[in-house]
Amino acid sequence: MYKEMVMYIEACESGSMFPKLDKNIGIYAMTAANARESSWGTYCHPDDKVNGKSIGSCLGDLFSVNWLENTDAATSLDSETLEEQYNVVKKETAKSHVLQFGDLAITAEPLADYQSGHDAAKADWWARMKQRGATEVYKNLPVDYEKNMFAVDSRDIALHYYYA
């Protein structure tokens, strides 16, 4: 049972999953790619180091990394909306076409309603987080072009490591 549901789908051809998603059932989906294209691995060799050691794989997907970094950079999950997040992630994911489907009315709602353990209506949440030592990371940072420039087609990641 749900009132509203938000899904982020990272996969090659992920846009093929939702073209017939009803707009009136309270479900919103954002996908990494359209129905005919790859999603892209990022932080691949030589940027795949953890504690100074190359792990031999890409550390993330361009869409997922952009989505997570946007969430981390939000100065307030209470004020950034799903639509604002979509626009940022779409802009920063330059190698594939980020798409949204379903009930787009949901996109006017704050991220906090879906990406936190609190209701956005509780305005004192961020103050409590600051008291616990949380720090704000300011949004509107420049797009990380290097992340896009060296992204690798997800289908070619294994082959990419033979070049190293």
Helices and strands as residue ranges (DSSP letters): E 5-9, G 14-17, E 27-31, E 40-42, E 49-50, E 53-54, E 60-61, H 62-73, H 82-92, E 99-102, G 104-108, H 112-115, H 125-131, H 145-149, E 152-153, G 154-156, H 157-163
